[in-house]
Each structure stands twice: as C-alpha cells, then as structure tokens.
Amino acid sequence: MLIRELTADHIYLACGHTDMRKSIDGLAALVVSRFHLDPHQPALFLFCGRRKDRIKGLLWDETGFLLLYKRLEDGK
C-alpha cells in the first residue's frame, strides 16, 4: 500500500456511541442519515464505540474510502 499525505477540510465527530461492527458502507450511510452530509467530501468522520476505547475514522480520498481504526490503551 502506498502511503501519501492525507488531508481533510473538516473533521466531524459523531456524538454518542456507534456500532463498531459497521464497515465502510455502514459508516458512510450514517454520515448521510445522521449528518446529512456527503461522505465523498474531503472530511474526516470519527465514530466512537460504546466502551469509548475504540475509534473508527472514515476518510474519502481521490481513489476511494479509507477506514481508520484505533484502539486506545487504558481506555483513554
């Protein structure tokens, strides 16, 4: 995989918890239904799990969606 510089014009954080079993398509659907935004814009959408120790990010670049996943140590 070729890593290149990624940029986002905006960062959106979903309030509340999100089902972390959702994949790219499920998170993109949440962006449309919850934020009423286009998931194909240059923005980073962040979703937090129920236990608040996992974060998923959805980012569109010119070639497709990038799904980021972060597990926080010590739950913070």
N, CA, C and O atoms as a Tripos MOL2 file, in Angstrom:
@<TRIPOS>MOLECULE
protein
  304   303    76     0     0
PROTEIN
NO_CHARGES

@<TRIPOS>ATOM
      1 N           0.8360   -1.1680    0.0000 N.3       1 MET1
      2 CA          0.0000    0.0000    0.0000 C.3       1 MET1
      3 C           0.8840    1.2360    0.0000 C.2       1 MET1
      4 O           1.8440    1.3310    0.7650 O.2       1 MET1
      5 N           0.5550    2.1570   -0.8480 N.am      2 LEU2
      6 CA          1.2900    3.4020   -0.9500 C.3       2 LEU2
      7 C           0.6860    4.4210    0.0110 C.2       2 LEU2
      8 O          -0.4940    4.7580   -0.0820 O.2       2 LEU2
      9 N           1.5040    4.9000    0.9260 N.am      3 ILE3
     10 CA          1.0500    5.9070    1.8880 C.3       3 ILE3
     11 C           1.4000    7.2770    1.3310 C.2       3 ILE3
     12 O           2.5320    7.5220    0.9140 O.2       3 ILE3
     13 N           0.4170    8.1610    1.3310 N.am      4 ARG4
     14 CA          0.6620    9.5240    0.8840 C.3       4 ARG4
     15 C           0.0170   10.4840    1.8710 C.2       4 ARG4
     16 O          -0.7140   10.0720    2.7710 O.2       4 ARG4
     17 N           0.2920   11.7480    1.6930 N.am      5 GLU5
     18 CA         -0.2620   12.7440    2.5960 C.3       5 GLU5
     19 C          -1.7720   12.8160    2.4370 C.2       5 GLU5
     20 O          -2.2850   12.9580    1.3270 O.2       5 GLU5
     21 N          -2.4730   12.7160    3.5520 N.am      6 LEU6
     22 CA         -3.9260   12.7810    3.5550 C.3       6 LEU6
     23 C          -4.3540   14.0950    4.1900 C.2       6 LEU6
     24 O          -3.7990   14.5120    5.2060 O.2       6 LEU6
     25 N          -5.3290   14.7330    3.5970 N.am      7 THR7
     26 CA         -5.8300   15.9870    4.1520 C.3       7 THR7
     27 C          -7.3500   15.9360    4.2310 C.2       7 THR7
     28 O          -8.0160   15.2390    3.4660 O.2       7 THR7
     29 N          -7.8680   16.6940    5.1790 N.am      8 ALA8
     30 CA         -9.3180   16.8150    5.3430 C.3       8 ALA8
     31 C          -9.6270   18.2800    5.6170 C.2       8 ALA8
     32 O          -8.9730   18.9210    6.4390 O.2       8 ALA8
     33 N         -10.6290   18.7990    4.9220 N.am      9 ASP9
     34 CA        -11.0390   20.1840    5.1410 C.3       9 ASP9
     35 C         -11.7700   20.3490    6.4670 C.2       9 ASP9
     36 O         -11.6750   21.3960    7.1080 O.2       9 ASP9
     37 N         -12.4980   19.3160    6.8770 N.am     10 HIS10
     38 CA        -13.2820   19.3630    8.1110 C.3      10 HIS10
     39 C         -13.1330   18.0390    8.8470 C.2      10 HIS10
     40 O         -12.8190   17.0100    8.2490 O.2      10 HIS10
     41 N         -13.3650   18.0860   10.1630 N.am     11 ILE11
     42 CA        -13.4020   16.8810   10.9910 C.3      11 ILE11
     43 C         -14.7380   16.8810   11.7270 C.2      11 ILE11
     44 O         -15.0830   17.8440   12.4120 O.2      11 ILE11
     45 N         -15.4830   15.7910   11.5760 N.am     12 TYR12
     46 CA        -16.7840   15.6450   12.2300 C.3      12 TYR12
     47 C         -16.7000   14.5000   13.2280 C.2      12 TYR12
     48 O         -16.2100   13.4190   12.9010 O.2      12 TYR12
     49 N         -17.1740   14.7380   14.4350 N.am     13 LEU13
     50 CA        -17.1950   13.7310   15.4800 C.3      13 LEU13
     51 C         -18.6370   13.3700   15.7850 C.2      13 LEU13
     52 O         -19.4320   14.2330   16.1590 O.2      13 LEU13
     53 N         -18.9760   12.0970   15.6260 N.am     14 ALA14
     54 CA        -20.3360   11.6310   15.9050 C.3      14 ALA14
     55 C         -20.5280   11.5530   17.4110 C.2      14 ALA14
     56 O         -19.7910   10.8500   18.1010 O.2      14 ALA14
     57 N         -21.5130   12.2710   17.9150 N.am     15 CYS15
     58 CA        -21.8220   12.2380   19.3470 C.3      15 CYS15
     59 C         -22.5210   10.9240   19.6810 C.2      15 CYS15
     60 O         -23.2630   10.3800   18.8640 O.2      15 CYS15
     61 N         -22.2780   10.4240   20.8770 N.am     16 GLY16
     62 CA        -22.8650    9.1540   21.2760 C.3      16 GLY16
     63 C         -22.0240    7.9920   20.7830 C.2      16 GLY16
     64 O         -20.9230    8.1890   20.2680 O.2      16 GLY16
     65 N         -22.5360    6.7900   20.9400 N.am     17 HIS17
     66 CA        -21.7750    5.6170   20.5200 C.3      17 HIS17
     67 C         -22.2720    5.1120   19.1680 C.2      17 HIS17
     68 O         -23.4250    5.3070   18.7860 O.2      17 HIS17
     69 N         -21.3650    4.4640   18.4710 N.am     18 THR18
     70 CA        -21.6500    3.8790   17.1680 C.3      18 THR18
     71 C         -21.3070    2.3980   17.2220 C.2      18 THR18
     72 O         -20.3370    2.0050   17.8700 O.2      18 THR18
     73 N         -22.0830    1.5940   16.5580 N.am     19 ASP19
     74 CA        -21.8200    0.1590   16.4690 C.3      19 ASP19
     75 C         -20.5100   -0.0400   15.7090 C.2      19 ASP19
     76 O         -20.4320    0.2520   14.5150 O.2      19 ASP19
     77 N         -19.4930   -0.5290   16.3910 N.am     20 MET20
     78 CA        -18.1720   -0.6870   15.7880 C.3      20 MET20
     79 C         -18.1080   -1.8600   14.8070 C.2      20 MET20
     80 O         -17.0670   -2.0820   14.1890 O.2      20 MET20
     81 N         -19.1910   -2.6060   14.6520 N.am     21 ARG21
     82 CA        -19.2170   -3.6730   13.6460 C.3      21 ARG21
     83 C         -19.4850   -3.1180   12.2590 C.2      21 ARG21
     84 O         -19.3470   -3.8370   11.2690 O.2      21 ARG21
     85 N         -19.8660   -1.8530   12.1720 N.am     22 LYS22
     86 CA        -20.1650   -1.2570   10.8700 C.3      22 LYS22
     87 C         -18.9030   -1.1250   10.0410 C.2      22 LYS22
     88 O         -17.8280   -0.8110   10.5520 O.2      22 LYS22
     89 N         -19.0600   -1.3720    8.7490 N.am     23 SER23
     90 CA        -17.9420   -1.2700    7.8180 C.3      23 SER23
     91 C         -18.0140    0.0810    7.1000 C.2      23 SER23
     92 O         -18.7400    0.9800    7.5250 O.2      23 SER23
     93 N         -17.2700    0.2100    6.0300 N.am     24 ILE24
     94 CA        -17.2290    1.4580    5.2730 C.3      24 ILE24
     95 C         -18.6220    1.8580    4.8020 C.2      24 ILE24
     96 O         -19.0250    3.0080    4.9810 O.2      24 ILE24
     97 N         -19.3540    0.9370    4.2110 N.am     25 ASP25
     98 CA        -20.6790    1.2660    3.6940 C.3      25 ASP25
     99 C         -21.6410    1.6760    4.8050 C.2      25 ASP25
    100 O         -22.4280    2.6060    4.6290 O.2      25 ASP25
    101 N         -21.5840    0.9930    5.9410 N.am     26 GLY26
    102 CA        -22.4520    1.3290    7.0600 C.3      26 GLY26
    103 C         -22.1290    2.6940    7.6530 C.2      26 GLY26
    104 O         -23.0340    3.4510    8.0040 O.2      26 GLY26
    105 N         -20.8400    3.0100    7.7650 N.am     27 LEU27
    106 CA        -20.4510    4.3160    8.2900 C.3      27 LEU27
    107 C         -20.7860    5.4290    7.3040 C.2      27 LEU27
    108 O         -21.2050    6.5110    7.7160 O.2      27 LEU27
    109 N         -20.6080    5.1780    6.0110 N.am     28 ALA28
    110 CA        -20.9760    6.1800    5.0030 C.3      28 ALA28
    111 C         -22.4810    6.4420    5.0430 C.2      28 ALA28
    112 O         -22.9140    7.5820    4.8730 O.2      28 ALA28
    113 N         -23.2760    5.4010    5.2640 N.am     29 ALA29
    114 CA        -24.7220    5.5830    5.3840 C.3      29 ALA29
    115 C         -25.0720    6.4150    6.6180 C.2      29 ALA29
    116 O         -26.0100    7.2110    6.5840 O.2      29 ALA29
    117 N         -24.3230    6.2340    7.7050 N.am     30 LEU30
    118 CA        -24.5390    7.0550    8.8990 C.3      30 LEU30
    119 C         -24.2130    8.5240    8.6370 C.2      30 LEU30
    120 O         -24.8970    9.4130    9.1450 O.2      30 LEU30
    121 N         -23.1850    8.7780    7.8580 N.am     31 VAL31
    122 CA        -22.8250   10.1580    7.5150 C.3      31 VAL31
    123 C         -23.9880   10.8250    6.7900 C.2      31 VAL31
    124 O         -24.3150   11.9800    7.0600 O.2      31 VAL31
    125 N         -24.6060   10.0970    5.8750 N.am     32 VAL32
    126 CA        -25.7350   10.6530    5.1270 C.3      32 VAL32
    127 C         -26.9470   10.8370    6.0320 C.2      32 VAL32
    128 O         -27.5850   11.8890    6.0050 O.2      32 VAL32
    129 N         -27.2710    9.8240    6.8320 N.am     33 SER33
    130 CA        -28.5010    9.8950    7.6370 C.3      33 SER33
    131 C         -28.3600   10.7630    8.8880 C.2      33 SER33
    132 O         -29.3000   11.4730    9.2460 O.2      33 SER33
    133 N         -27.2140   10.7220    9.5550 N.am     34 ARG34
    134 CA        -27.0470   11.4510   10.8100 C.3      34 ARG34
    135 C         -26.5740   12.8970   10.5960 C.2      34 ARG34
    136 O         -27.0810   13.8230   11.2280 O.2      34 ARG34
    137 N         -25.6040   13.0730    9.7030 N.am     35 PHE35
    138 CA        -25.0410   14.4060    9.4770 C.3      35 PHE35
    139 C         -25.6850   15.1420    8.3150 C.2      35 PHE35
    140 O         -25.5540   16.3610    8.2050 O.2      35 PHE35
    141 N         -26.3810   14.4150    7.4470 N.am     36 HIS36
    142 CA        -26.9430   14.9810    6.2250 C.3      36 HIS36
    143 C         -25.8450   15.6100    5.3720 C.2      36 HIS36
    144 O         -26.0080   16.6940    4.8100 O.2      36 HIS36
    145 N         -24.7080   14.8860    5.2930 N.am     37 LEU37
    146 CA        -23.5540   15.3480    4.5260 C.3      37 LEU37
    147 C         -23.1650   14.2990    3.4960 C.2      37 LEU37
    148 O         -23.5630   13.1370    3.5810 O.2      37 LEU37
    149 N         -22.3900   14.7340    2.5350 N.am     38 ASP38
    150 CA        -21.8740   13.8360    1.5010 C.3      38 ASP38
    151 C         -20.5910   13.1860    2.0190 C.2      38 ASP38
    152 O         -19.6320   13.9000    2.3130 O.2      38 ASP38
    153 N         -20.5380   11.8590    2.1410 N.am     39 PRO39
    154 CA        -19.3250   11.2120    2.6460 C.3      39 PRO39
    155 C         -18.1490   11.2990    1.6710 C.2      39 PRO39
    156 O         -17.0210   10.9630    2.0320 O.2      39 PRO39
    157 N         -18.4040   11.7470    0.4390 N.am     40 HIS40
    158 CA        -17.3400   11.8530   -0.5660 C.3      40 HIS40
    159 C         -16.6250   13.1990   -0.5350 C.2      40 HIS40
    160 O         -15.7910   13.4730   -1.3980 O.2      40 HIS40
    161 N         -16.9370   14.0350    0.4410 N.am     41 GLN41
    162 CA        -16.2390   15.3120    0.5510 C.3      41 GLN41
    163 C         -14.9130   15.1050    1.2830 C.2      41 GLN41
    164 O         -14.7390   14.0940    1.9630 O.2      41 GLN41
    165 N         -13.9810   16.0420    1.1550 N.am     42 PRO42
    166 CA        -12.6870   15.8780    1.8430 C.3      42 PRO42
    167 C         -12.8170   16.1770    3.3380 C.2      42 PRO42
    168 O         -12.3860   17.2300    3.8080 O.2      42 PRO42
    169 N         -13.4100   15.2480    4.0720 N.am     43 ALA43
    170 CA        -13.6230   15.4210    5.5110 C.3      43 ALA43
    171 C         -13.3510   14.0940    6.2120 C.2      43 ALA43
    172 O         -13.4960   13.0230    5.6220 O.2      43 ALA43
    173 N         -12.9560   14.1830    7.4740 N.am     44 LEU44
    174 CA        -12.7390   13.0140    8.3100 C.3      44 LEU44
    175 C         -13.9290   12.8850    9.2570 C.2      44 LEU44
    176 O         -14.2600   13.8250    9.9800 O.2      44 LEU44
    177 N         -14.5610   11.7310    9.2500 N.am     45 PHE45
    178 CA        -15.6950   11.4480   10.1210 C.3      45 PHE45
    179 C         -15.2260   10.4500   11.1730 C.2      45 PHE45
    180 O         -14.7290    9.3740   10.8400 O.2      45 PHE45
    181 N         -15.3880   10.8130   12.4530 N.am     46 LEU46
    182 CA        -14.9260    9.9760   13.5480 C.3      46 LEU46
    183 C         -16.1070    9.4160   14.3290 C.2      46 LEU46
    184 O         -17.0760   10.1220   14.6090 O.2      46 LEU46
    185 N         -16.0100    8.1340   14.6760 N.am     47 PHE47
    186 CA        -17.0580    7.4160   15.3990 C.3      47 PHE47
    187 C         -16.4270    6.7020   16.5800 C.2      47 PHE47
    188 O         -15.3460    6.1250   16.4610 O.2      47 PHE47
    189 N         -17.1060    6.7430   17.7220 N.am     48 CYS48
    190 CA        -16.6010    6.1420   18.9580 C.3      48 CYS48
    191 C         -17.4890    4.9640   19.3510 C.2      48 CYS48
    192 O         -18.7050    5.0030   19.1630 O.2      48 CYS48
    193 N         -16.8770    3.9290   19.8920 N.am     49 GLY49
    194 CA        -17.6170    2.7680   20.3460 C.3      49 GLY49
    195 C         -18.2660    2.9980   21.7030 C.2      49 GLY49
    196 O         -18.0350    4.0200   22.3500 O.2      49 GLY49
    197 N         -19.0720    2.0450   22.1220 N.am     50 ARG50
    198 CA        -19.8130    2.1580   23.3860 C.3      50 ARG50
    199 C         -18.8670    2.2500   24.5870 C.2      50 ARG50
    200 O         -19.1230    3.0070   25.5230 O.2      50 ARG50
    201 N         -17.7750    1.4800   24.5590 N.am     51 ARG51
    202 CA        -16.8460    1.4840   25.6920 C.3      51 ARG51
    203 C         -15.8560    2.6540   25.6330 C.2      51 ARG51
    204 O         -15.0470    2.8300   26.5440 O.2      51 ARG51
    205 N         -15.9210    3.4360   24.5830 N.am     52 LYS52
    206 CA        -15.0850    4.6280   24.3990 C.3      52 LYS52
    207 C         -13.5970    4.3100   24.3430 C.2      52 LYS52
    208 O         -12.7690    5.1780   24.6170 O.2      52 LYS52
    209 N         -13.2510    3.0770   23.9910 N.am     53 ASP53
    210 CA        -11.8410    2.7430   23.8630 C.3      53 ASP53
    211 C         -11.4630    2.4070   22.4200 C.2      53 ASP53
    212 O         -10.3330    2.0000   22.1480 O.2      53 ASP53
    213 N         -12.4080    2.5790   21.5010 N.am     54 ARG54
    214 CA        -12.1470    2.3260   20.0870 C.3      54 ARG54
    215 C         -12.7450    3.4550   19.2570 C.2      54 ARG54
    216 O         -13.8440    3.9400   19.5270 O.2      54 ARG54
    217 N         -11.9930    3.8550   18.2450 N.am     55 ILE55
    218 CA        -12.4200    4.9290   17.3530 C.3      55 ILE55
    219 C         -12.2480    4.4570   15.9190 C.2      55 ILE55
    220 O         -11.2300    3.8600   15.5690 O.2      55 ILE55
    221 N         -13.2530    4.7290   15.0920 N.am     56 LYS56
    222 CA        -13.1490    4.4790   13.6560 C.3      56 LYS56
    223 C         -13.2330    5.8160   12.9410 C.2      56 LYS56
    224 O         -14.0070    6.6960   13.3180 O.2      56 LYS56
    225 N         -12.4280    5.9470   11.9110 N.am     57 GLY57
    226 CA        -12.4470    7.1450   11.0920 C.3      57 GLY57
    227 C         -12.7380    6.7730    9.6540 C.2      57 GLY57
    228 O         -12.2590    5.7540    9.1570 O.2      57 GLY57
    229 N         -13.5160    7.5920    8.9940 N.am     58 LEU58
    230 CA        -13.8530    7.3900    7.5850 C.3      58 LEU58
    231 C         -13.3900    8.6130    6.8140 C.2      58 LEU58
    232 O         -13.7690    9.7400    7.1310 O.2      58 LEU58
    233 N         -12.5680    8.3830    5.8010 N.am     59 LEU59
    234 CA        -11.9930    9.4750    5.0250 C.3      59 LEU59
    235 C         -12.0390    9.1090    3.5460 C.2      59 LEU59
    236 O         -11.6770    7.9970    3.1630 O.2      59 LEU59
    237 N         -12.4800   10.0390    2.7290 N.am     60 TRP60
    238 CA        -12.5100    9.8450    1.2800 C.3      60 TRP60
    239 C         -11.2680   10.4780    0.6820 C.2      60 TRP60
    240 O         -10.9700   11.6390    0.9590 O.2      60 TRP60
    241 N         -10.5360    9.7270   -0.1390 N.am     61 ASP61
    242 CA         -9.5010   10.3370   -0.9650 C.3      61 ASP61
    243 C          -9.9080   10.1450   -2.4150 C.2      61 ASP61
    244 O         -10.9960    9.6330   -2.6810 O.2      61 ASP61
    245 N          -9.0870   10.5310   -3.3330 N.am     62 GLU62
    246 CA         -9.4810   10.5150   -4.7440 C.3      62 GLU62
    247 C          -9.7740    9.1130   -5.2850 C.2      62 GLU62
    248 O         -10.4630    8.9780   -6.2970 O.2      62 GLU62
    249 N          -9.2700    8.0890   -4.6360 N.am     63 THR63
    250 CA         -9.4140    6.7320   -5.1640 C.3      63 THR63
    251 C         -10.4360    5.8840   -4.4180 C.2      63 THR63
    252 O         -10.8050    4.8100   -4.8930 O.2      63 THR63
    253 N         -10.8990    6.3420   -3.2650 N.am     64 GLY64
    254 CA        -11.8680    5.5660   -2.5050 C.3      64 GLY64
    255 C         -11.8530    5.9330   -1.0390 C.2      64 GLY64
    256 O         -11.2050    6.8960   -0.6290 O.2      64 GLY64
    257 N         -12.5800    5.1480   -0.2520 N.am     65 PHE65
    258 CA        -12.6600    5.3890    1.1840 C.3      65 PHE65
    259 C         -11.4780    4.7570    1.9060 C.2      65 PHE65
    260 O         -10.9740    3.7060    1.5110 O.2      65 PHE65
    261 N         -11.0570    5.4110    2.9520 N.am     66 LEU66
    262 CA        -10.0370    4.8910    3.8460 C.3      66 LEU66
    263 C         -10.6930    4.7200    5.2110 C.2      66 LEU66
    264 O         -11.2690    5.6670    5.7460 O.2      66 LEU66
    265 N         -10.6110    3.5250    5.7730 N.am     67 LEU67
    266 CA        -11.1820    3.2350    7.0820 C.3      67 LEU67
    267 C         -10.0390    3.1610    8.0860 C.2      67 LEU67
    268 O          -9.1430    2.3260    7.9580 O.2      67 LEU67
    269 N         -10.0740    4.0320    9.0760 N.am     68 LEU68
    270 CA         -9.0510    4.0750   10.1170 C.3      68 LEU68
    271 C          -9.6370    3.4790   11.3820 C.2      68 LEU68
    272 O         -10.8080    3.6990   11.6900 O.2      68 LEU68
    273 N          -8.8290    2.7240   12.1210 N.am     69 TYR69
    274 CA         -9.2920    2.0860   13.3540 C.3      69 TYR69
    275 C          -8.2240    2.2730   14.4100 C.2      69 TYR69
    276 O          -7.0520    1.9760   14.1800 O.2      69 TYR69
    277 N          -8.6270    2.7620   15.5620 N.am     70 LYS70
    278 CA         -7.6870    2.9980   16.6520 C.3      70 LYS70
    279 C          -8.2500    2.4300   17.9340 C.2      70 LYS70
    280 O          -9.3770    2.7400   18.3220 O.2      70 LYS70
    281 N          -7.4600    1.5940   18.5940 N.am     71 ARG71
    282 CA         -7.8200    1.0960   19.9250 C.3      71 ARG71
    283 C          -6.9850    1.8670   20.9210 C.2      71 ARG71
    284 O          -5.7560    1.8410   20.8560 O.2      71 ARG71
    285 N          -7.6360    2.5500   21.8390 N.am     72 LEU72
    286 CA         -6.9430    3.3780   22.8060 C.3      72 LEU72
    287 C          -6.5120    2.5360   24.0140 C.2      72 LEU72
    288 O          -7.3110    1.7800   24.5660 O.2      72 LEU72
    289 N          -5.2840    2.6690   24.4050 N.am     73 GLU73
    290 CA         -4.7840    1.9620   25.5910 C.3      73 GLU73
    291 C          -5.3230    2.6430   26.8360 C.2      73 GLU73
    292 O          -5.4710    3.8650   26.8490 O.2      73 GLU73
    293 N          -5.6110    1.9040   27.8530 N.am     74 ASP74
    294 CA         -6.1770    2.3920   29.1110 C.3      74 ASP74
    295 C          -7.5340    3.0500   28.9150 C.2      74 ASP74
    296 O          -8.0130    3.7510   29.8070 O.2      74 ASP74
    297 N          -8.1640    2.8340   27.7580 N.am     75 GLY75
    298 CA         -9.4980    3.3520   27.5220 C.3      75 GLY75
    299 C          -9.5960    4.8650   27.4460 C.2      75 GLY75
    300 O         -10.6510    5.4390   27.7190 O.2      75 GLY75
    301 N          -8.4960    5.5130   27.0750 N.am     76 LYS76
    302 CA         -8.4870    6.9800   27.0170 C.3      76 LYS76
    303 C          -7.9000    7.4370   25.7030 C.2      76 LYS76
    304 O          -7.8030    8.6390   25.4560 O.2      76 LYS76
@<TRIPOS>BOND
     1     1     2 1
     2     2     3 1
     3     3     4 2
     4     3     5 am
     5     5     6 1
     6     6     7 1
     7     7     8 2
     8     7     9 am
     9     9    10 1
    10    10    11 1
    11    11    12 2
    12    11    13 am
    13    13    14 1
    14    14    15 1
    15    15    16 2
    16    15    17 am
    17    17    18 1
    18    18    19 1
    19    19    20 2
    20    19    21 am
    21    21    22 1
    22    22    23 1
    23    23    24 2
    24    23    25 am
    25    25    26 1
    26    26    27 1
    27    27    28 2
    28    27    29 am
    29    29    30 1
    30    30    31 1
    31    31    32 2
    32    31    33 am
    33    33    34 1
    34    34    35 1
    35    35    36 2
    36    35    37 am
    37    37    38 1
    38    38    39 1
    39    39    40 2
    40    39    41 am
    41    41    42 1
    42    42    43 1
    43    43    44 2
    44    43    45 am
    45    45    46 1
    46    46    47 1
    47    47    48 2
    48    47    49 am
    49    49    50 1
    50    50    51 1
    51    51    52 2
    52    51    53 am
    53    53    54 1
    54    54    55 1
    55    55    56 2
    56    55    57 am
    57    57    58 1
    58    58    59 1
    59    59    60 2
    60    59    61 am
    61    61    62 1
    62    62    63 1
    63    63    64 2
    64    63    65 am
    65    65    66 1
    66    66    67 1
    67    67    68 2
    68    67    69 am
    69    69    70 1
    70    70    71 1
    71    71    72 2
    72    71    73 am
    73    73    74 1
    74    74    75 1
    75    75    76 2
    76    75    77 am
    77    77    78 1
    78    78    79 1
    79    79    80 2
    80    79    81 am
    81    81    82 1
    82    82    83 1
    83    83    84 2
    84    83    85 am
    85    85    86 1
    86    86    87 1
    87    87    88 2
    88    87    89 am
    89    89    90 1
    90    90    91 1
    91    91    92 2
    92    91    93 am
    93    93    94 1
    94    94    95 1
    95    95    96 2
    96    95    97 am
    97    97    98 1
    98    98    99 1
    99    99   100 2
   100    99   101 am
   101   101   102 1
   102   102   103 1
   103   103   104 2
   104   103   105 am
   105   105   106 1
   106   106   107 1
   107   107   108 2
   108   107   109 am
   109   109   110 1
   110   110   111 1
   111   111   112 2
   112   111   113 am
   113   113   114 1
   114   114   115 1
   115   115   116 2
   116   115   117 am
   117   117   118 1
   118   118   119 1
   119   119   120 2
   120   119   121 am
   121   121   122 1
   122   122   123 1
   123   123   124 2
   124   123   125 am
   125   125   126 1
   126   126   127 1
   127   127   128 2
   128   127   129 am
   129   129   130 1
   130   130   131 1
   131   131   132 2
   132   131   133 am
   133   133   134 1
   134   134   135 1
   135   135   136 2
   136   135   137 am
   137   137   138 1
   138   138   139 1
   139   139   140 2
   140   139   141 am
   141   141   142 1
   142   142   143 1
   143   143   144 2
   144   143   145 am
   145   145   146 1
   146   146   147 1
   147   147   148 2
   148   147   149 am
   149   149   150 1
   150   150   151 1
   151   151   152 2
   152   151   153 am
   153   153   154 1
   154   154   155 1
   155   155   156 2
   156   155   157 am
   157   157   158 1
   158   158   159 1
   159   159   160 2
   160   159   161 am
   161   161   162 1
   162   162   163 1
   163   163   164 2
   164   163   165 am
   165   165   166 1
   166   166   167 1
   167   167   168 2
   168   167   169 am
   169   169   170 1
   170   170   171 1
   171   171   172 2
   172   171   173 am
   173   173   174 1
   174   174   175 1
   175   175   176 2
   176   175   177 am
   177   177   178 1
   178   178   179 1
   179   179   180 2
   180   179   181 am
   181   181   182 1
   182   182   183 1
   183   183   184 2
   184   183   185 am
   185   185   186 1
   186   186   187 1
   187   187   188 2
   188   187   189 am
   189   189   190 1
   190   190   191 1
   191   191   192 2
   192   191   193 am
   193   193   194 1
   194   194   195 1
   195   195   196 2
   196   195   197 am
   197   197   198 1
   198   198   199 1
   199   199   200 2
   200   199   201 am
   201   201   202 1
   202   202   203 1
   203   203   204 2
   204   203   205 am
   205   205   206 1
   206   206   207 1
   207   207   208 2
   208   207   209 am
   209   209   210 1
   210   210   211 1
   211   211   212 2
   212   211   213 am
   213   213   214 1
   214   214   215 1
   215   215   216 2
   216   215   217 am
   217   217   218 1
   218   218   219 1
   219   219   220 2
   220   219   221 am
   221   221   222 1
   222   222   223 1
   223   223   224 2
   224   223   225 am
   225   225   226 1
   226   226   227 1
   227   227   228 2
   228   227   229 am
   229   229   230 1
   230   230   231 1
   231   231   232 2
   232   231   233 am
   233   233   234 1
   234   234   235 1
   235   235   236 2
   236   235   237 am
   237   237   238 1
   238   238   239 1
   239   239   240 2
   240   239   241 am
   241   241   242 1
   242   242   243 1
   243   243   244 2
   244   243   245 am
   245   245   246 1
   246   246   247 1
   247   247   248 2
   248   247   249 am
   249   249   250 1
   250   250   251 1
   251   251   252 2
   252   251   253 am
   253   253   254 1
   254   254   255 1
   255   255   256 2
   256   255   257 am
   257   257   258 1
   258   258   259 1
   259   259   260 2
   260   259   261 am
   261   261   262 1
   262   262   263 1
   263   263   264 2
   264   263   265 am
   265   265   266 1
   266   266   267 1
   267   267   268 2
   268   267   269 am
   269   269   270 1
   270   270   271 1
   271   271   272 2
   272   271   273 am
   273   273   274 1
   274   274   275 1
   275   275   276 2
   276   275   277 am
   277   277   278 1
   278   278   279 1
   279   279   280 2
   280   279   281 am
   281   281   282 1
   282   282   283 1
   283   283   284 2
   284   283   285 am
   285   285   286 1
   286   286   287 1
   287   287   288 2
   288   287   289 am
   289   289   290 1
   290   290   291 1
   291   291   292 2
   292   291   293 am
   293   293   294 1
   294   294   295 1
   295   295   296 2
   296   295   297 am
   297   297   298 1
   298   298   299 1
   299   299   300 2
   300   299   301 am
   301   301   302 1
   302   302   303 1
   303   303   304 2
@<TRIPOS>SUBSTRUCTURE
     1 MET1         2 RESIDUE 1 A MET
     2 LEU2         6 RESIDUE 1 A LEU
     3 ILE3        10 RESIDUE 1 A ILE
     4 ARG4        14 RESIDUE 1 A ARG
     5 GLU5        18 RESIDUE 1 A GLU
     6 LEU6        22 RESIDUE 1 A LEU
     7 THR7        26 RESIDUE 1 A THR
     8 ALA8        30 RESIDUE 1 A ALA
     9 ASP9        34 RESIDUE 1 A ASP
    10 HIS10       38 RESIDUE 1 A HIS
    11 ILE11       42 RESIDUE 1 A ILE
    12 TYR12       46 RESIDUE 1 A TYR
    13 LEU13       50 RESIDUE 1 A LEU
    14 ALA14       54 RESIDUE 1 A ALA
    15 CYS15       58 RESIDUE 1 A CYS
    16 GLY16       62 RESIDUE 1 A GLY
    17 HIS17       66 RESIDUE 1 A HIS
    18 THR18       70 RESIDUE 1 A THR
    19 ASP19       74 RESIDUE 1 A ASP
    20 MET20       78 RESIDUE 1 A MET
    21 ARG21       82 RESIDUE 1 A ARG
    22 LYS22       86 RESIDUE 1 A LYS
    23 SER23       90 RESIDUE 1 A SER
    24 ILE24       94 RESIDUE 1 A ILE
    25 ASP25       98 RESIDUE 1 A ASP
    26 GLY26      102 RESIDUE 1 A GLY
    27 LEU27      106 RESIDUE 1 A LEU
    28 ALA28      110 RESIDUE 1 A ALA
    29 ALA29      114 RESIDUE 1 A ALA
    30 LEU30      118 RESIDUE 1 A LEU
    31 VAL31      122 RESIDUE 1 A VAL
    32 VAL32      126 RESIDUE 1 A VAL
    33 SER33      130 RESIDUE 1 A SER
    34 ARG34      134 RESIDUE 1 A ARG
    35 PHE35      138 RESIDUE 1 A PHE
    36 HIS36      142 RESIDUE 1 A HIS
    37 LEU37      146 RESIDUE 1 A LEU
    38 ASP38      150 RESIDUE 1 A ASP
    39 PRO39      154 RESIDUE 1 A PRO
    40 HIS40      158 RESIDUE 1 A HIS
    41 GLN41      162 RESIDUE 1 A GLN
    42 PRO42      166 RESIDUE 1 A PRO
    43 ALA43      170 RESIDUE 1 A ALA
    44 LEU44      174 RESIDUE 1 A LEU
    45 PHE45      178 RESIDUE 1 A PHE
    46 LEU46      182 RESIDUE 1 A LEU
    47 PHE47      186 RESIDUE 1 A PHE
    48 CYS48      190 RESIDUE 1 A CYS
    49 GLY49      194 RESIDUE 1 A GLY
    50 ARG50      198 RESIDUE 1 A ARG
    51 ARG51      202 RESIDUE 1 A ARG
    52 LYS52      206 RESIDUE 1 A LYS
    53 ASP53      210 RESIDUE 1 A ASP
    54 ARG54      214 RESIDUE 1 A ARG
    55 ILE55      218 RESIDUE 1 A ILE
    56 LYS56      222 RESIDUE 1 A LYS
    57 GLY57      226 RESIDUE 1 A GLY
    58 LEU58      230 RESIDUE 1 A LEU
    59 LEU59      234 RESIDUE 1 A LEU
    60 TRP60      238 RESIDUE 1 A TRP
    61 ASP61      242 RESIDUE 1 A ASP
    62 GLU62      246 RESIDUE 1 A GLU
    63 THR63      250 RESIDUE 1 A THR
    64 GLY64      254 RESIDUE 1 A GLY
    65 PHE65      258 RESIDUE 1 A PHE
    66 LEU66      262 RESIDUE 1 A LEU
    67 LEU67      266 RESIDUE 1 A LEU
    68 LEU68      270 RESIDUE 1 A LEU
    69 TYR69      274 RESIDUE 1 A TYR
    70 LYS70      278 RESIDUE 1 A LYS
    71 ARG71      282 RESIDUE 1 A ARG
    72 LEU72      286 RESIDUE 1 A LEU
    73 GLU73      290 RESIDUE 1 A GLU
    74 ASP74      294 RESIDUE 1 A ASP
    75 GLY75      298 RESIDUE 1 A GLY
    76 LYS76      302 RESIDUE 1 A LYS
